[in-house]
């Protein structure tokens, strides 16, 4: 049982570290800079944060089923999904995006804190989905924001 709990704790630790790094990547940026496109193609920092919130929500939606079955469900084309979600979130203010990002992330952490350690043990699909949507995902966007900031200095 201790190893199972440490697996969940390890996953939460990885998420926390990557999350903090993402937060630092845009720390101190004024609002007008966070709205400028061009960080990642046409995306602004605001768009990236909305995107991250979408994928945290996606994880929250999919992880319970993966926990139950141990299998990845069918997914739509990622690029089409990202484009649709970007358009859906386009009208949100920076403040609304940040609130959604923080609230969704907290819900994800709360969910993980309540997951039975035994149900996670050996569930490779659960770990893969969680990694893809969090600790493997956040650094990609943190790096893009850092690179954008460095180019502008």
Buried (B, 14 or more C-beta within 10 A) or exposed (E): EEEBBEBBEEBBEBBEEBBEBBBEBBEEBEEEBBBEEEBBEEBBBBBBBBBBBBBBBBBBEBBEBBBEEEEBEEEEEEEEBBEEBBEEBEEBEBEEBBEBBEEBBEBBBEBBEEBEBEBBBEBEBBBEBBBBBBBEBBBEBBBBBBEBBEEEE
